[in-house]
Amino acid sequence: MWTDRQLQVLINERKNENDNFYELSGNMKHNFWKGLASKINLEFGTTYTGRQCKEKFNGLVRAYKKMQLYIEETIYDIAHEINITSHTTTPSSSPLHSPICSPISPLRSHSSSSPTPLHHSSPTPYRLRGSPSYYEIIEIE
């Protein structure tokens, strides 16, 4: 079982070699993962193979991407729910009291019915802005 520290080494080593990694061809990538496994095994006394390191890293990337989509869909759903119910909300029960909502300024309406994909680098970079009649998801920088 991978420990948090082992995963951190795996991620950092792969991240530090990102530019070089994409220049490697098939067998050289195999050697990259094998070398990374050797480094982790030497540091932690484990017996991971290069293939296990590659599969673990790729699994982490897949899980991260799924979580990002979940966060984006969830925050969109929250904004949508607020927008469709806010016209019936009284000021005392307004969603403005929610920690992810804050009024900022009047907003433009979207021209399409589907949400624009939101791209970000931090786990929770969104908040809602607007008024009780319309909320928009914004990215926090």
Number of C-alpha atoms within 10 A of each C-alpha: 5 10 8 9 11 16 16 12 15 20 16 12 14 19 12 10 11 11 10 10 14 9 9 13 9 8 8 12 16 15 13 18 21 18 15 21 22 18 17 21 15 11 11 12 10 15 12 16 17 19 13 14 21 20 13 16 17 12 12 14 13 12 12 13 12 12 13 19 15 12 17 20 15 12 18 20 12 15 19 17 12 22 18 12 14 19 12 11 13 10 11 8 10 16 19 18 11 9 9 15 21 16 13 11 10 13 13 10 9 10 7 7 6 7 13 10 10 16 11 14 8 10 10 14 15 20 18 25 21 20 20 19 15 20 28 21 21 13 13 11 8
